[in-house]
């Protein structure tokens, strides 16, 4: 950022780190260029500083809703990222299974089927990392 970060940006960065983890956020910052830096600032303030930092829903609840929405929209990379973030949000595998059942009914079986495949792969990677 060119100027002093706003309070919303600072809150967003703290929430983003709490949900996605320092390693993920550090990678995003390290690879930011002049081209995508404004986008990184926008999502840090708007998504993380405003929406994810609101007190009405818990991080677990936001995680479940986010995964369902991303699955319904076919946003594969984002589904995997947010499934990985469940380690930090408290959303369980059972929570994600239930969310994806809703996706199947309300957004279509193919979308849910594909998201389940992604979730299974991501959970397997997470399990392998824990075992190592």
C-alpha positions in Angstrom: 0.0 0.0 0.0 1.2 3.4 -0.8 -0.3 5.2 2.2 -0.8 4.2 5.8 -3.1 1.1 5.9 -6.6 1.9 7.1 -8.0 0.3 10.2 -10.2 -1.9 8.0 -7.1 -3.1 6.1 -5.3 -3.9 9.3 -8.4 -5.8 10.6 -8.7 -7.5 7.3 -5.1 -8.6 7.3 -5.4 -10.0 10.8 -8.6 -11.9 9.9 -7.1 -13.1 6.6 -4.1 -14.4 8.4 -6.3 -16.1 11.1 -8.4 -17.9 8.5 -5.9 -18.6 5.7 -2.7 -18.8 7.7 0.5 -16.7 7.6 2.2 -18.9 4.9 -0.7 -18.4 2.4 -0.9 -14.6 3.0 2.8 -14.2 2.9 2.9 -16.0 -0.5 0.2 -13.8 -1.8 2.1 -10.7 -0.6 5.4 -11.9 -2.0 4.0 -12.5 -5.5 1.9 -9.3 -5.7 2.9 -7.0 -8.5 1.9 -3.4 -9.4 -0.9 -5.0 -11.5 -2.6 -7.1 -8.8 -1.6 -5.2 -5.7 -4.8 -3.0 -5.9 -6.8 -6.3 -6.0 -5.0 -7.7 -3.0 -5.8 -4.4 -1.1 -9.4 -4.6 -2.1 -10.0 -8.2 -0.9 -8.1 -7.5 2.3 -10.3 -4.6 3.1 -13.6 -5.7 1.7 -13.7 -9.5 2.0 -11.5 -9.9 5.1 -11.8 -6.5 6.9 -15.5 -6.0 6.3 -17.3 -9.3 5.7 -15.2 -11.9 7.4 -14.6 -9.6 10.4 -18.3 -9.0 11.1 -19.3 -10.5 14.5 -22.7 -12.0 13.6 -21.5 -15.2 12.0 -18.6 -17.2 13.4 -15.6 -18.0 11.3 -16.8 -21.6 11.2 -20.2 -20.5 9.9 -18.6 -18.2 7.3 -16.3 -21.0 6.2 -19.3 -23.3 5.6 -21.2 -20.6 3.6 -18.1 -19.7 1.6 -17.3 -23.2 0.6 -20.9 -23.8 -0.5 -21.0 -20.6 -2.5 -17.6 -21.3 -4.2 -18.6 -24.9 -5.0 -21.9 -23.7 -6.5 -19.9 -21.2 -8.7 -17.4 -23.8 -9.7 -14.4 -21.9 -8.2 -12.2 -24.9 -7.8 -9.0 -23.2 -6.6 -10.9 -21.2 -4.0 -12.8 -24.3 -2.8 -9.5 -26.0 -2.1 -8.1 -22.9 -0.4 -11.1 -22.6 1.9 -11.3 -26.3 2.6 -7.7 -26.0 3.7 -8.7 -23.0 5.9 -11.1 -25.1 7.9 -8.1 -26.1 10.0 -8.2 -22.5 11.3 -12.0 -21.8 11.2 -13.3 -24.8 13.1 -15.5 -26.0 10.3 -15.5 -29.8 10.4 -15.5 -32.3 7.6 -19.0 -33.1 8.5 -19.9 -29.4 8.2 -18.4 -29.4 4.7 -20.2 -32.6 3.7 -23.5 -31.1 4.8 -22.8 -27.8 2.9 -22.0 -29.8 -0.2 -25.2 -31.8 0.1 -27.0 -28.4 0.0 -25.0 -27.5 -3.1 -26.2 -30.7 -4.8 -29.8 -29.8 -4.2 -29.7 -26.1 -4.8 -26.9 -25.6 -7.3 -26.7 -29.0 -9.0 -25.2 -32.5 -8.5 -22.2 -31.9 -10.9 -21.1 -28.8 -8.9 -21.3 -30.7 -5.6 -19.7 -33.8 -7.1 -16.7 -31.8 -8.3 -16.4 -29.9 -5.0 -16.5 -33.2 -3.1 -13.6 -34.5 -5.2 -11.7 -31.3 -4.5 -12.5 -31.4 -0.7 -11.4 -35.1 -0.5 -8.1 -34.3 -2.3 -7.5 -31.3 0.0 -8.3 -33.3 3.2 -6.0 -36.1 2.0 -3.2 -33.5 1.5 -3.9 -32.0 4.9 -3.8 -35.5 6.6 -0.5 -36.3 4.8 1.0 -33.0 6.0 0.0 -33.8 9.6 1.4 -37.3 9.4 4.8 -36.1 8.1 
